[in-house]
Amino acid sequence: MKFTICFILLLFGIHFMNAQDLEGVWLWNSPDGSQNFEVELEKVNDKEYRGRHCAVFDNGNRIDCNSDKDTFSITMVKIAEDNYAGTIESSYEKSIGKIRMQYYVEDDLLQFNLTENPVGIFYLPEEAILTR
């Protein structure tokens, strides 16, 4: 009996410790397939993430990607439980936009919102639900 209770508590503990682990590659595709968006995130600490993005629009005719593996185009900090705010740098004009992301733990989904557009030309979705 004690073993069963300890095992259940261990499983819940592992789940909640990893509840906000956003590390990894997240993907979105438009319903018609003409656009896709990829975000790769890595954890800096318990409250910060950084990453890279790649957006492909107009069936591959417009590409907004951070191709430099040594730099990050996304930075964000935790502002509330499962909510993050930060910036994204468009590769077109190296301009910065503001973003918000909300993580839905139970569904393992990440909602991306572009809350302030980068200046000039950019190819990023205004909103996207990303999956791993």
Secondary structure, DSSP 8 states (H G I E B T S, - for coil): -HHHHHHHHHHHHHHHHTTT---EEEEEE-TTSS-EEEEEEEEEETTEEEEEEEEEEGGGTEEEE---TTS-SEEEEEEETTEEEEEEE-TTT--EEEEEEEEETTTTEEEEEEEE--SS-----SEEEEE-
